[in-house]
């Protein structure tokens, strides 16, 4: 079993991906000492003049602390969508991000054009059950317009006492008018790894987000799948990263390493020396070389893209679905002396082949648009005649061809009697992934 101890080093450095967080000391200190900063005196003079003008002439009185905090926020949010200032309360709330339990609606969000954009709803949460989808733009929270709010202010409104309701007004691509969804707040307990056998020998592994212990949970899930398979090696695995918004870097590296036995997984490039890191796989593939299909979509971001990119570049898995979100940057949390913090983008990450996913995303090997499959209506009174139905038909010489139903056909009829749905109608993408896995397994068996 691969050790996850080395990934703790990553976490201690404060590198974070997606919309989770970590901690770090000021990695920029060394560079600043080597080259003293030259203060932009003209710009600082302008800042001072604006500050005094607001203090003296603004319609309402504003304290120095609040005004300076606004200035700091503006300085950071003007850099990119992921850098921000965290006051004491916000810093405390964000520390819940990697524990797997927090209060709210259960959506991962960002900002776009002044509105809250849903990156992905989290599985088994109020938001997902209410019908929130990746890509939705939230324009109103109850009666409060989102335009003009910071992301932290919007998140604060969405959070609240479990059991209370909030109405989200959403603009969705393809919808003719805004949608209003009433969601009941709850305590969100995120289970990052889920697994089951799809069929004998074929496993399904879903990662909802990347938390501190996700690597351990993935290893445990693969062991359990093998046990459910009678202790035999799995013939294939579907890794589902759809609507996975990311998480801690160490977990992304660990999950990639679980299915690779050598080679580069990911590397980061930034201005400071501490932002330049690379991670390599260690021996032992938990699947022992069995084929893999990875499912992604537009809600697969950051850490999910690291895993998909690494497995794609090493030709370890076939990537299926739609192009991913395209967040290829790394954020570091720098705690300040007054219990606040700064979340700052410090690096870009690159796949083993040197690809930057920033604003591009992972392009799937097999593009598969989201579809809903429904069984075609047929006249059950009309039965197609087969050779075996013809009077006096010849046997096939192998002892078969007697017209009796095969076991699969009988089982299918029995499933229909029980009202069971096919995998294709439940989840078309997963059905296609399983079909591809079977084909890959056949080819692998013939090659062996």
N, C-alpha and C positions, 0 to 999 in steps of 0.2 A: 504494500500500500504506500502510496506516495505521501510524503510528509508535507504538511501545510505550514510548518514552522517558519519557513523562510519568507512566507507571505506576510507575516507579522511585521517584518521590516518595512514593507511597503506602506502598511497602515501607519506605522509610527512616523513616516515621512510626511504624512498628511496629504497624499495624492488621492484625489477623489474623482469619480466619474459619474455621469448622469446627474441625478438630483439628490444624491446622498452627500456625505461630508466626512472630513477627517481633520486631524490637527497637525500643525507644523510650526516649528520655530521660524524666525525670519531668515529664510534662506538667502535673502538678498543682502544681508549685512556685510558679508565678505567683499562683495563687489563694490559696495558703497564706500567701504573703508579704503579700498585700493585706489578709488578714483573719487575724490570729494565732489559732491554735487554742487553745481553752480545754480544758485537761486535765480529764477526769472523775475528780477526786481520790477520791471514794468507791469507784468501780469499780476504780481502780488499787490502792487500799488492799486491797480484797477479793482482787484478783489476787495481790498480795504475800503475803497471808495464806495463800491456797491453795498458792502456790508453796512457802512455808516448811513447810506441813503435809505436802506430798508429800515434800519433802526430808527431813523428820524422821521421818515415820511410815509411808511406803510400804514394802511388804514387801521390796522390793529397792532397792539404791542406784542412783540415776539422776543422771547428770551434768547440770550446769547447761545446757550447750550442747544436749543432747538434749531436755531438758525445755522449753527456750525454743523450740526448733524445732517441737515438738509444739503449743505454744501458738500459734505463728504459723500453722501448718497449719490448726488448728481455726478460727482467726479468718477465714481465707480460704475454706475449704470451706463455712463456714456462710453465706457470701454467696449463692452460686449454684453450679450444677454445673460451671462452667467456670473459675472463679477458683481459683488454687492457688499454693502455694509450691514452688519448685524448688530443691533443694539443688545442689551443684556437679555431681554426677554426673547428676542428672535434667536440669539445664540443658544439659549437654553432649549428652545423648541426644536432647533435643528439637531441637537444632540440626540434626539429620539430617533433620528433617521435610520441608524444601523441597528437598533435594538429589536426591530420587528414588531413593535406595538406602539400605536399612537392614536390620538383622537382625531376625528374628522370625517371626510367623505370617501376617501380612498382613491384619489387621483393624483397623478404626477403631472405637474404643470410648469409652464414657462410663460414668457411674455412675448407677444408679437403685435406690433403696431398699436401698442397701448392696451391690448386686450389680453386676458388670460387664455393661453392656448393649452389644451389638453394634450400632453404627450402620450399618456396611456392611462386608462382606468386600471386599478389593481384588482386582481381576481378576488371574487367572493367578498366584495365590499358594497356598501350602499350605492356608490356611483355606478359600478358595473351593473348592478341589478336594476337601477333606474334607467339604464340605456345610454349612459355617457359613452362616447366613442373617441378614439384617438383622432386628433385633428380638429375637434370641436373648438370653437372660439366662444368663450364666456363673455358676454357683453353687459350682463347685469346680475347682481347678487341681491336677491329680494328686490328692494326698491332702489338699491344703490348702483349707479352706473360704474362700470369698471374703468372706463376711460378716465385717466387722471390719477388712478391709484397705483402705488408701487406693487410689485408682486407680493412682498411681505404683508402689505396692508390687505390685499385681496385674500391671501391665505388666512390671515387672522379672522376675517369675516366668515370665511367658510368653516373655520373650526368653531367648536362650541360644545355645549353640554350634550352628551349622548341622549338620543330620544327626541331632540328638537329638530324642526324642519327648516330647510332653506330652499328657496326657489331659484334655480339657475336658468337664466335666459341665454340660449345658445344659438349661434349661427353655425349651420352645418352645410358643407358643400353638397349641392344637389337638392337641398331643401328649399322650397319656394318662400318660406317665411321663418322667422326665428321660432325655435322650440322652447317651451317652458317645461322644465323637469323639476318636480318636487322630490327632494332627497332628505331622508331622515338620518341625521348624524349618528355615528356609532363609534365605539372603540375599535380601531382598525388593528387587527392582529394579522400580520403578514406571514404567511407560510411560504417561504421562498422556493421550496422544491416539492413537486408532486410527481408521482410515478404510478404506472400500472402496466400490465401486459395487455397489448392489443390483441394478439393471438399467440399461440404457442411459439416461443422463441423470439418474438418481436416485442421490444419494450418501448414505452413512451415515457419521456422525462421532460417535465415542464419546469422552467425556472422563471418565477414571476419578477424577481429583482435580485440583485447581488448584494448580499449581506455578509457580515464578518464570517459567519460559519457556513456559508453556502457550499464551499468546497467539501467540507466534511459531510454535509447532508447529501450531496450528489454521490459521493463514494458509498455512503450507506444505502442510498436508493438503488444504485447499480447492484450492490450485493443482494438486496432484497428481491430485485427482479430475477437474478440468477437463482435464488432459492425458490421463487414461485415457478421458475422454469425447470424445477426438478434438479437443481444444482448444475444444470448444463450451461455451456457457453451460449450467450445470446446470439441469435442469427442476424440481428440488426437492431438499431435504436433510432427513434425519432426524438431529436432534441428541439423542444418548442420554446423559442425566444420571442414569439409574437407579443407585442405590447409590453415588452420588458424595458423599462426606462433606464436601466443601468444600475449603478451602485459603486461599491468600493473596488479599486483597481486590483487588490490582492485576490479577491474572489474571482474576477474575470480571468486572471492569470492561472489561478488554481483549477478552475473548471476546464480551461483550454488544456492545461497540463494533464488532466485526468484522461484525456483521449489522445494525447500525443506522447511519443517516447523519445523524441529528440527534436532539435531545431529551435529557432527563435520563435517566440510567441508574440511579443510586442516590444516596441521601444518608444521612448518619449524624447522630444527635443524642445528645449527652452533656452532662455537667455542665461540662467544661472547654472552652475555646475551640478547642483542638486536636482535640477529638473531634467537632467540627461540620464536616463536609466534604460536598461534593457533586461529582458527576462527570457530565459530559455527553459525548454521542457526537460524533465527528468525521465529516466527509464521507466517503463511499464505503462501500457495502455490498458485501462480498466476493461475495455471491450475486447481485448486481444485481437484487434484488427478487424472485427466485424464491421460491416458497412454502417454508415450514419447518414441521415438526412436532417438538416437543420432548417426549421421554419422561421422566417422573419417577415416583418411587415413595416409599415411606416411608423409604428409605435415602438420598434426595436431601436434603442438608442445606446450610444456610448459603450458601456461595459459589454452589452449584448453584441455590439459591432466588433469589439475586440475578439470575442470568442468566434463569431461567424467569420471574421477576416482571417484569423489564424488557421482555423480548420479548412477554409477555402484555399488559402495560399499553399498549405501543405498537402492539398488534394486528399484530405482525410475525410471530408464530408461533402455531400452535394447540398448546396444552399438553394432553398425553394421558397417562393413567395413573392413579395413585392419589395422594392428598394427601401432600405432602412432610413432612419431619421436623419443621420448625417452629423452627429455631434462627436467631433474628433478632438476635443480639447480636455485638458486636465485642470481641475481647480484645487487650490490649496487653501486651507483655513488657517489664517494667522491670528491667534488670540492677541488682543491688545491689553495694555496694562490696566485698563479700567473695566475689565470683564466683558468688553465688547469684542468683536472680531471682524476681520475682513476676509471675504471669500474672493480670491483673486485667480484668474486664469493664468497659469504659469507655464504651460507646455501644450504641445500638440502630440498626439500619439500616432504611430505608424504601424501598419501590419508588417508581417515578416518580409513581404515583397517590396516594402518601402512605400506603400500607398497611404496617403493621408485621406481620411474619410470625412474630414471637416467640410460640411455643406455639400457633400457628395453622397455619402452613405455607401452601403454595401449593395452591389448589384447582384441579384440572385443568379445562380447558374440556370435555373428554370423559373421563368416568371409565371406566376399563378395568381390571377386576379381573384379577389374574394367573391365567391359565388355561393348561392343557396340552391342546392339540388333537390328537386321534388320528383317523386316517382310519376312516370307518365301514366295517365289513365288508360286502361285497356278494358276491352269487353271480355270478362272472364268466361262468358258463355262460348266464346270462340277459342278453340284449342288447336294449335298448330300440329299438323300430323308429321311425325318423324318416321324414319325407316323402321325403328323398333315397333311402331304401331301397325305396320302393314302385315296383313295376314300371310303367314308362310315365309316371313323374312328369314334370311340366312343368318346363322350365328357367325361371329367374327373369328372363330377358330381358337380363341383364347379362353373359352369358357364364359365369355361375357356376351353382351348384346341380347340378353333375354328380355329386355324391356323393363326391367326393374329399376326403380329410382336409386341413384347413388346416394351415399350417406350425406354429402353436402347438400344435394337437392332436397332431401327429406328434412334436414336440419333447417334449411332456409324456409321451407313451408311451415315448419313448426314455429320458427321465430315470428313469421307473419301472423300465425294464429294467436300468438301471445301479444301481438301489437308492438313488437320491438322495431325500432328504427335502425336502418343500416348506418354504418359509419359515414358513408358518403352523404347522407341527408343530415347527419348530426354535425359533421365537420368535414367539408369537402377537401380542404387543404391537407388535413391529417390523413384522409383516405388516400389521396394521391401520393403522399409521402410513404405510406405503408406499401402501396403498390410498387413504387420505385424501389423500396428496400428489398422487396421480394425479388425483383428483377436483378438487382445488384448481387443479392445472395446467390442466385442461380449462376450468374456469370462467375462469381468468385469460386463457387463449388466446382464448376467446369475447369477453371484455370488450375485448381489444386489437383 
